[in-house]
């Protein structure tokens, strides 16, 4: 998150920060994000929160189950998520950000 915010600041890209770990997130927003990028991209399987889930929670994962888990535990949402027009950027890679904002 820090690297993404620093990159945005250094490149003069304005943004509005929403901490969904603190403020939560609506089911409709998660569903929309899943429609844009897929729940497989959005669900953070690399983090400790996912690793600590019971095997039953990890089994037979689908979009409905992934959304329910992300609503219950927002730490399961990969960060950062940057809504950029009709695009959604998930995760931070400087080259990817540069390519996305080069046309602006």
C-alpha positions in Angstrom: 0.0 0.0 0.0 2.7 2.4 0.9 4.5 1.9 -2.4 1.4 2.4 -4.4 0.4 5.5 -2.6 3.9 6.9 -2.9 3.9 6.1 -6.6 0.6 7.9 -7.1 1.7 10.9 -5.2 5.0 11.2 -7.0 3.2 10.9 -10.4 0.5 13.5 -9.5 -2.3 11.0 -9.7 -5.1 12.0 -7.4 -6.9 9.3 -5.5 -9.3 8.7 -2.7 -8.2 6.2 -0.1 -10.8 3.8 1.4 -9.6 1.4 4.1 -12.0 -1.5 3.7 -10.3 -3.3 6.6 -11.5 -0.5 8.9 -14.6 0.8 7.0 -15.8 -2.4 5.5 -16.9 -3.0 1.9 -20.3 -3.7 0.4 -21.2 -7.0 -1.3 -22.2 -5.1 -4.4 -18.8 -3.6 -4.7 -17.0 -6.9 -4.3 -19.3 -8.5 -6.8 -18.6 -5.7 -9.3 -14.9 -6.1 -8.7 -15.2 -9.8 -9.3 -17.0 -9.2 -12.5 -14.2 -6.9 -13.7 -11.1 -8.9 -12.7 -12.4 -12.3 -11.4 -12.5 -13.4 -7.8 -9.3 -15.4 -8.3 -7.4 -12.2 -8.8 -9.1 -10.4 -5.9 -8.8 -13.1 -3.3 -5.4 -12.9 -1.5 -4.4 -16.5 -1.1 -0.8 -15.6 -0.2 -1.6 -13.8 3.0 -1.6 -15.2 6.5 -5.4 -14.7 6.8 -6.0 -17.1 4.0 -3.4 -19.6 5.3 -5.1 -19.6 8.7 -8.6 -20.4 7.3 -9.9 -23.8 8.1 -9.5 -26.4 5.2 -13.2 -26.5 4.8 -13.3 -22.8 4.1 -10.6 -23.1 1.5 -12.2 -26.2 -0.2 -14.5 -25.9 -3.2 -13.8 -22.1 -3.6 -16.0 -20.3 -6.0 -17.1 -16.7 -6.5 -20.0 -16.8 -4.0 -17.8 -18.4 -1.3 -14.9 -16.0 -2.0 -17.1 -13.0 -1.7 -18.6 -14.2 1.6 -15.1 -14.8 3.0 -13.8 -11.4 1.8 -16.9 -9.7 3.4 -16.3 -11.5 6.7 -12.5 -10.9 6.6 -11.5 -7.9 4.4 -7.9 -8.8 4.9 -8.5 -11.5 2.3 -8.9 -8.8 -0.4 -5.7 -8.4 -2.3 -4.4 -4.8 -1.9 -4.2 -2.3 -3.2 -7.3 -2.1 -5.3 -7.4 1.0 -7.5 -10.6 1.8 -9.4 -9.5 3.7 -12.5 -12.4 4.5 -14.7 -13.8 1.3 -16.0 -10.6 -0.6 -15.0 -9.6 -2.1 -11.8 -6.0 -2.4 -10.9 -5.3 -5.1 -8.2 -1.9 -5.3 -6.6 1.0 -2.9 -7.2 3.5 -3.1 -9.9 5.2 0.2 -10.9 5.4 -0.7 -14.6 1.7 -1.6 -14.7 0.7 1.6 -13.0 3.0 3.6 -15.4 1.3 1.9 -18.4 -2.2 2.6 -17.1 -1.5 6.3 -16.4 0.7 7.0 -19.4 -2.4 7.7 -21.6 -4.0 10.2 -19.1 
